[in-house]
Amino acid sequence: MLWDLYYSDKEIAKYLSRDDLNRIMSPENVLPHAVEKTEKILRLYRQRNGSDMVSSH
């Protein structure tokens, strides 16, 4: 379900390609590294969107 949200979000799609999301969210690594992967998605998003996004901390 989380993937569906990422894939369907038009704002995320502006900055992360489907391939980016597939690499970040690969099934063999999702559960052991969920927090790390979410932080990576947010970091990539911020890099492409600028620093005006609210901090995750």
KEKOLGU-583861 format. One record per atom (N, C-alpha, C): atom name; chain; residue in one letter; residue number from 0; x, y, z. Coordinates in steps of 0.1 Angstrom, whole numbers, plus 5000, padded with zeros to 4 digits. Each point is the difference from the previous one (the first is absolute). Layout:
N
+------+-------+------+------+------+------+------+
! name ! chain ! resn ! resi !   xx !   yy !   zz !
+------+-------+------+------+------+------+------+
!   CA !     A !    A !  NUM !    X !    Y !    Z !
...
+------+-------+------+------+------+------+------+
This chain:
57
+------+-------+------+------+------+------+------+
! name ! chain ! resn ! resi !   xx !   yy !   zz !
+------+-------+------+------+------+------+------+
!    N !     A !    M !    0 ! 5008 ! 4988 ! 5000 !
!   CA !     A !    M !    0 ! 4992 ! 5012 ! 5000 !
!    C !     A !    M !    0 ! 5008 ! 5013 ! 5000 !
!    N !     A !    L !    1 ! 5012 ! 5000 ! 5007 !
!   CA !     A !    L !    1 ! 5008 ! 5011 ! 5000 !
!    C !     A !    L !    1 ! 5005 ! 5003 ! 4986 !
!    N !     A !    W !    2 ! 5004 ! 4990 ! 4993 !
!   CA !     A !    W !    2 ! 5004 ! 5001 ! 4986 !
!    C !     A !    W !    2 ! 4990 ! 5007 ! 4992 !
!    N !     A !    D !    3 ! 4987 ! 4996 ! 5002 !
!   CA !     A !    D !    3 ! 4989 ! 5006 ! 4992 !
!    C !     A !    D !    3 ! 5000 ! 5015 ! 5003 !
!    N !     A !    L !    4 ! 5001 ! 5004 ! 5012 !
!   CA !     A !    L !    4 ! 5000 ! 5014 ! 5004 !
!    C !     A !    L !    4 ! 5012 ! 5008 ! 4993 !
!    N !     A !    Y !    5 ! 5012 ! 4994 ! 5001 !
!   CA !     A !    Y !    5 ! 5011 ! 5006 ! 4993 !
!    C !     A !    Y !    5 ! 4998 ! 5002 ! 4985 !
!    N !     A !    Y !    6 ! 4996 ! 4989 ! 4994 !
!   CA !     A !    Y !    6 ! 4998 ! 5000 ! 4986 !
!    C !     A !    Y !    6 ! 4989 ! 5009 ! 4995 !
!    N !     A !    S !    7 ! 4990 ! 5001 ! 5008 !
!   CA !     A !    S !    7 ! 4989 ! 5009 ! 4995 !
!    C !     A !    S !    7 ! 5001 ! 5014 ! 5004 !
!    N !     A !    D !    8 ! 5009 ! 5004 ! 5009 !
!   CA !     A !    D !    8 ! 5002 ! 5014 ! 5004 !
!    C !     A !    D !    8 ! 5007 ! 5008 ! 4989 !
!    N !     A !    K !    9 ! 4992 ! 5009 ! 4994 !
!   CA !     A !    K !    9 ! 5005 ! 5008 ! 4989 !
!    C !     A !    K !    9 ! 5012 ! 5009 ! 5004 !
!    N !     A !    E !   10 ! 5001 ! 5004 ! 5013 !
!   CA !     A !    E !   10 ! 5011 ! 5009 ! 5004 !
!    C !     A !    E !   10 ! 5013 ! 4991 ! 5001 !
!    N !     A !    I !   11 ! 4999 ! 4988 ! 5005 !
!   CA !     A !    I !   11 ! 5011 ! 4991 ! 5001 !
!    C !     A !    I !   11 ! 5005 ! 4997 ! 4986 !
!    N !     A !    A !   12 ! 4990 ! 4997 ! 4991 !
!   CA !     A !    A !   12 ! 5003 ! 4996 ! 4986 !
!    C !     A !    A !   12 ! 5008 ! 5011 ! 4993 !
!    N !     A !    K !   13 ! 4999 ! 5013 ! 5004 !
!   CA !     A !    K !   13 ! 5008 ! 5010 ! 4994 !
!    C !     A !    K !   13 ! 5014 ! 4999 ! 5003 !
!    N !     A !    Y !   14 ! 5004 ! 4994 ! 5011 !
!   CA !     A !    Y !   14 ! 5014 ! 5000 ! 5004 !
!    C !     A !    Y !   14 ! 5006 ! 4986 ! 5001 !
!    N !     A !    L !   15 ! 4992 ! 4989 ! 5001 !
!   CA !     A !    L !   15 ! 5005 ! 4987 ! 5000 !
!    C !     A !    L !   15 ! 4993 ! 4992 ! 4989 !
!    N !     A !    S !   16 ! 5008 ! 4993 ! 4992 !
!   CA !     A !    S !   16 ! 4995 ! 4992 ! 4990 !
!    C !     A !    S !   16 ! 4995 ! 4987 ! 5006 !
!    N !     A !    R !   17 ! 4993 ! 4992 ! 4992 !
!   CA !     A !    R !   17 ! 4995 ! 4987 ! 5004 !
!    C !     A !    R !   17 ! 5012 ! 4991 ! 5003 !
!    N !     A !    D !   18 ! 5011 ! 5001 ! 4991 !
!   CA !     A !    D !   18 ! 5012 ! 4993 ! 5003 !
!    C !     A !    D !   18 ! 5007 ! 5004 ! 5013 !
!    N !     A !    D !   19 ! 5000 ! 5013 ! 5003 !
!   CA !     A !    D !   19 ! 5005 ! 5004 ! 5013 !
!    C !     A !    D !   19 ! 4993 ! 4993 ! 5011 !
!    N !     A !    L !   20 ! 4987 ! 5000 ! 5000 !
!   CA !     A !    L !   20 ! 4991 ! 4994 ! 5010 !
!    C !     A !    L !   20 ! 5003 ! 4985 ! 5001 !
!    N !     A !    N !   21 ! 5001 ! 4994 ! 4988 !
!   CA !     A !    N !   21 ! 5002 ! 4985 ! 5000 !
!    C !     A !    N !   21 ! 5013 ! 4997 ! 5006 !
!    N !     A !    R !   22 ! 5011 ! 5007 ! 4998 !
!   CA !     A !    R !   22 ! 5013 ! 4998 ! 5006 !
!    C !     A !    R !   22 ! 4999 ! 5002 ! 5015 !
!    N !     A !    I !   23 ! 4994 ! 5011 ! 5004 !
!   CA !     A !    I !   23 ! 4999 ! 5003 ! 5014 !
!    C !     A !    I !   23 ! 4991 ! 4990 ! 5008 !
!    N !     A !    M !   24 ! 4990 ! 4995 ! 4993 !
!   CA !     A !    M !   24 ! 4990 ! 4992 ! 5007 !
!    C !     A !    M !   24 ! 5001 ! 4985 ! 4996 !
!    N !     A !    S !   25 ! 5011 ! 4995 ! 4996 !
!   CA !     A !    S !   25 ! 5001 ! 4987 ! 4995 !
!    C !     A !    S !   25 ! 4996 ! 4990 ! 5011 !
!    N !     A !    P !   26 ! 4992 ! 4990 ! 4996 !
!   CA !     A !    P !   26 ! 4993 ! 4991 ! 5010 !
!    C !     A !    P !   26 ! 5010 ! 4993 ! 5010 !
!    N !     A !    E !   27 ! 5011 ! 4996 ! 4995 !
!   CA !     A !    E !   27 ! 5010 ! 4993 ! 5010 !
!    C !     A !    E !   27 ! 5006 ! 5010 ! 5010 !
!    N !     A !    N !   28 ! 4998 ! 5012 ! 4999 !
!   CA !     A !    N !   28 ! 5006 ! 5010 ! 5009 !
!    C !     A !    N !   28 ! 4990 ! 5009 ! 5008 !
!    N !     A !    V !   29 ! 4987 ! 4999 ! 4996 !
!   CA !     A !    V !   29 ! 4990 ! 5009 ! 5006 !
!    C !     A !    V !   29 ! 4999 ! 4999 ! 5015 !
!    N !     A !    L !   30 ! 4996 ! 4988 ! 5005 !
!   CA !     A !    L !   30 ! 4998 ! 4999 ! 5015 !
!    C !     A !    L !   30 ! 5012 ! 5002 ! 5008 !
!    N !     A !    P !   31 ! 5011 ! 4995 ! 4997 !
!   CA !     A !    P !   31 ! 5012 ! 5002 ! 5009 !
!    C !     A !    P !   31 ! 5005 ! 5015 ! 5001 !
!    N !     A !    H !   32 ! 4996 ! 5007 ! 4989 !
!   CA !     A !    H !   32 ! 5006 ! 5014 ! 4999 !
!    C !     A !    H !   32 ! 4989 ! 5010 ! 4998 !
!    N !     A !    A !   33 ! 4988 ! 4998 ! 5005 !
!   CA !     A !    A !   33 ! 4989 ! 5009 ! 4997 !
!    C !     A !    A !   33 ! 5002 ! 5015 ! 5003 !
!    N !     A !    V !   34 ! 5006 ! 5002 ! 5012 !
!   CA !     A !    V !   34 ! 5002 ! 5014 ! 5004 !
!    C !     A !    V !   34 ! 5011 ! 5006 ! 4992 !
!    N !     A !    E !   35 ! 5011 ! 4992 ! 4998 !
!   CA !     A !    E !   35 ! 5011 ! 5005 ! 4991 !
!    C !     A !    E !   35 ! 4995 ! 5004 ! 4986 !
!    N !     A !    K !   36 ! 4991 ! 4991 ! 4995 !
!   CA !     A !    K !   36 ! 4995 ! 5002 ! 4986 !
!    C !     A !    K !   36 ! 4991 ! 5013 ! 4999 !
!    N !     A !    T !   37 ! 4992 ! 5001 ! 5011 !
!   CA !     A !    T !   37 ! 4991 ! 5012 ! 5000 !
!    C !     A !    T !   37 ! 5009 ! 5013 ! 5001 !
!    N !     A !    E !   38 ! 5010 ! 4999 ! 5008 !
!   CA !     A !    E !   38 ! 5009 ! 5012 ! 5001 !
!    C !     A !    E !   38 ! 5007 ! 5003 ! 4987 !
!    N !     A !    K !   39 ! 5004 ! 4989 ! 4993 !
!   CA !     A !    K !   39 ! 5006 ! 5002 ! 4987 !
!    C !     A !    K !   39 ! 4991 ! 5006 ! 4990 !
!    N !     A !    I !   40 ! 4987 ! 4995 ! 5000 !
!   CA !     A !    I !   40 ! 4990 ! 5006 ! 4991 !
!    C !     A !    I !   40 ! 4999 ! 5015 ! 5003 !
!    N !     A !    L !   41 ! 4999 ! 5004 ! 5013 !
!   CA !     A !    L !   41 ! 4998 ! 5014 ! 5003 !
!    C !     A !    L !   41 ! 5012 ! 5008 ! 4997 !
!    N !     A !    R !   42 ! 5012 ! 4994 ! 5001 !
!   CA !     A !    R !   42 ! 5013 ! 5007 ! 4997 !
!    C !     A !    R !   42 ! 5000 ! 5003 ! 4985 !
!    N !     A !    L !   43 ! 4997 ! 4990 ! 4992 !
!   CA !     A !    L !   43 ! 5000 ! 5002 ! 4985 !
!    C !     A !    L !   43 ! 4989 ! 5010 ! 4996 !
!    N !     A !    Y !   44 ! 4989 ! 4999 ! 5007 !
!   CA !     A !    Y !   44 ! 4989 ! 5010 ! 4997 !
!    C !     A !    Y !   44 ! 5005 ! 5014 ! 5003 !
!    N !     A !    R !   45 ! 5006 ! 5002 ! 5012 !
!   CA !     A !    R !   45 ! 5005 ! 5013 ! 5004 !
!    C !     A !    R !   45 ! 5011 ! 5005 ! 4990 !
!    N !     A !    Q !   46 ! 5009 ! 4991 ! 4995 !
!   CA !     A !    Q !   46 ! 5010 ! 5004 ! 4991 !
!    C !     A !    Q !   46 ! 4994 ! 5005 ! 4987 !
!    N !     A !    R !   47 ! 4989 ! 4994 ! 4996 !
!   CA !     A !    R !   47 ! 4994 ! 5004 ! 4987 !
!    C !     A !    R !   47 ! 4990 ! 5011 ! 5002 !
!    N !     A !    N !   48 ! 4995 ! 5002 ! 5012 !
!   CA !     A !    N !   48 ! 4990 ! 5010 ! 5002 !
!    C !     A !    N !   48 ! 5005 ! 5012 ! 5008 !
!    N !     A !    G !   49 ! 5012 ! 5000 ! 5005 !
!   CA !     A !    G !   49 ! 5005 ! 5011 ! 5008 !
!    C !     A !    G !   49 ! 4998 ! 4998 ! 5014 !
!    N !     A !    S !   50 ! 5004 ! 5009 ! 5008 !
!   CA !     A !    S !   50 ! 5000 ! 4999 ! 5015 !
!    C !     A !    S !   50 ! 4987 ! 5005 ! 5006 !
!    N !     A !    D !   51 ! 4990 ! 5003 ! 4993 !
!   CA !     A !    D !   51 ! 4987 ! 5005 ! 5006 !
!    C !     A !    D !   51 ! 4991 ! 4990 ! 5005 !
!    N !     A !    M !   52 ! 5004 ! 4987 ! 4999 !
!   CA !     A !    M !   52 ! 4992 ! 4989 ! 5006 !
!    C !     A !    M !   52 ! 5002 ! 4999 ! 5015 !
!    N !     A !    V !   53 ! 4990 ! 4997 ! 5007 !
!   CA !     A !    V !   53 ! 5001 ! 4999 ! 5015 !
!    C !     A !    V !   53 ! 5009 ! 4989 ! 5003 !
!    N !     A !    S !   54 ! 5008 ! 5002 ! 5011 !
!   CA !     A !    S !   54 ! 5010 ! 4989 ! 5004 !
!    C !     A !    S !   54 ! 4992 ! 4988 ! 5006 !
!    N !     A !    S !   55 ! 5006 ! 4988 ! 4998 !
!   CA !     A !    S !   55 ! 4994 ! 4988 ! 5005 !
!    C !     A !    S !   55 ! 5004 ! 4998 ! 5015 !
!    N !     A !    H !   56 ! 5008 ! 5009 ! 5006 !
!   CA !     A !    H !   56 ! 5004 ! 4998 ! 5014 !
!    C !     A !    H !   56 ! 4992 ! 5009 ! 5009 !
+------+-------+------+------+------+------+------+
